[in-house]
Amino acid sequence: MSNPATSAIQPSESQTIAQTPGTSGQRVARFYLGTGGNIGIGDDDDSAIGDFGFAIISKFSLGPRLALRPSLLISDQDVSLAIPLTYNFTPIGVRNFTVAPFAGAGVDIAFDGDTGLLLNVGADIPLSRQFTLTNQANFRVTDDFSVGLIFGVAYNLPGLLQ
């Protein structure tokens, strides 16, 4: 004879647990728009990537694995548009957060007419259904080398282009 108190708290063999241990359960946003800061190191003459400044960040998913991540970088010396096409790696659980790493390449277009090859790596961390914490490193590797680290918060745009 089974004990009703014990059988009520133990899942049966046919039940499936829907939660993954170690993750927040937040989904990675397909589209977002936000702001952040850029910490730049390198040649200040070619692009805002190498300057300290303000960033307007965005993400537009092109499918489950690819995304465009344009960023408008504004400093006291330059304005640049960084447009990388990134590959989205499988999100991983780190403690109570979901971390979605990405890497890619694209173009950095300085508004003074200078254009360069851009390499990009980073990670998105969903904070809630509405907000995503994002960080990325942009490497301008042609002409004169510069690197910029962007840290920002974005508003998730639900239903955009779906």
C-alpha positions in Angstrom: 0.0 0.0 0.0 1.5 3.4 -1.0 1.7 6.3 1.3 -0.4 9.2 -0.1 1.9 11.9 1.4 5.0 10.4 -0.3 3.4 9.7 -3.7 2.1 13.3 -3.9 5.5 14.8 -3.9 7.4 12.4 -6.1 7.0 12.8 -9.8 5.9 9.7 -11.7 8.1 8.1 -14.3 6.0 9.6 -17.1 6.2 13.2 -15.9 8.8 15.5 -17.5 10.4 18.4 -15.7 10.2 21.5 -17.9 13.0 23.5 -16.2 16.7 23.3 -17.0 18.8 23.5 -13.9 21.1 26.6 -13.8 19.3 28.8 -16.2 17.0 31.7 -15.6 14.5 30.4 -18.2 14.6 33.7 -20.1 14.5 33.4 -23.9 17.1 35.2 -26.0 15.5 38.2 -27.8 15.3 37.9 -31.6 15.1 41.7 -32.0 16.2 44.6 -29.7 17.1 48.2 -29.6 19.1 49.9 -26.8 21.9 52.2 -25.6 25.3 51.7 -24.1 28.8 53.0 -23.7 31.8 52.3 -25.9 35.3 52.1 -24.3 37.7 52.4 -27.2 41.5 51.8 -27.6 43.4 52.4 -30.7 43.6 54.9 -33.6 41.2 57.7 -32.9 41.4 59.2 -36.4 39.6 56.5 -38.4 36.5 55.4 -36.4 34.5 55.9 -33.3 35.3 52.3 -32.3 38.7 53.5 -30.9 37.1 56.3 -28.9 35.2 56.6 -25.6 31.6 57.4 -26.4 27.9 56.6 -26.7 26.4 53.6 -28.6 23.0 52.9 -30.0 22.8 49.1 -30.3 20.4 46.7 -32.1 19.8 43.2 -33.1 17.8 41.8 -36.1 17.6 38.0 -36.2 17.8 36.5 -39.7 17.0 33.0 -38.4 17.9 30.8 -35.4 21.7 31.2 -36.0 22.3 34.5 -37.8 21.8 38.1 -36.8 22.6 41.6 -38.0 23.8 43.7 -35.0 24.2 47.3 -36.2 25.6 49.8 -33.8 25.8 53.6 -34.1 28.9 54.8 -32.2 29.1 58.5 -31.3 32.2 60.1 -29.7 33.4 63.7 -29.4 35.7 63.1 -32.5 33.9 60.6 -34.8 30.6 58.9 -35.7 30.7 55.4 -37.0 28.2 52.7 -38.1 29.4 49.1 -37.2 27.4 46.4 -39.1 28.4 42.9 -38.2 26.7 39.7 -39.4 27.0 37.3 -36.4 26.6 33.6 -35.8 24.6 32.9 -32.6 26.0 30.0 -30.6 23.8 27.8 -28.5 22.9 29.7 -25.2 24.4 28.3 -22.1 23.3 28.5 -18.5 25.7 30.2 -16.1 24.5 30.2 -12.5 21.0 31.6 -12.8 21.5 33.4 -16.1 21.3 32.5 -19.8 24.3 33.6 -21.8 24.0 33.7 -25.6 27.5 34.1 -27.2 28.0 35.3 -30.7 30.8 36.1 -33.2 30.9 37.5 -36.6 32.4 40.0 -39.1 31.2 42.9 -41.1 32.0 46.5 -42.0 32.7 49.6 -40.0 31.7 52.8 -41.8 33.0 56.0 -40.4 31.0 59.1 -41.3 34.1 60.8 -42.6 34.2 58.3 -45.5 36.6 55.8 -44.1 35.5 52.1 -44.2 37.1 49.1 -42.6 36.8 45.4 -41.9 35.1 44.7 -38.6 35.4 41.6 -36.4 32.8 41.2 -33.6 32.4 38.9 -30.5 30.0 39.2 -27.6 27.2 37.8 -25.5 23.6 38.7 -24.8 22.2 38.0 -21.3 18.4 38.2 -21.1 17.3 40.0 -17.9 13.6 39.7 -18.4 11.0 39.4 -21.2 11.5 43.1 -21.8 15.3 43.7 -21.4 18.6 42.2 -22.5 22.0 43.1 -21.2 24.5 43.0 -24.0 28.3 43.3 -24.3 30.4 43.1 -27.4 33.9 43.7 -28.6 34.4 45.3 -32.0 37.8 45.0 -33.7 38.6 47.2 -36.7 41.4 45.3 -38.4 42.0 47.2 -41.6 43.8 50.5 -42.1 44.7 51.3 -38.4 43.8 48.8 -35.7 41.3 49.8 -33.0 39.1 48.0 -30.5 35.9 49.0 -28.7 34.1 47.4 -25.9 30.3 48.1 -25.8 28.3 47.5 -22.7 24.6 48.2 -23.0 21.0 47.5 -22.1 18.4 46.9 -24.8 14.6 46.7 -25.0 13.3 43.5 -26.6 11.0 44.2 -29.5 8.4 41.4 -29.4 6.8 40.3 -32.6 8.9 42.5 -35.0 8.9 41.0 -38.5 7.4 37.7 -37.3 
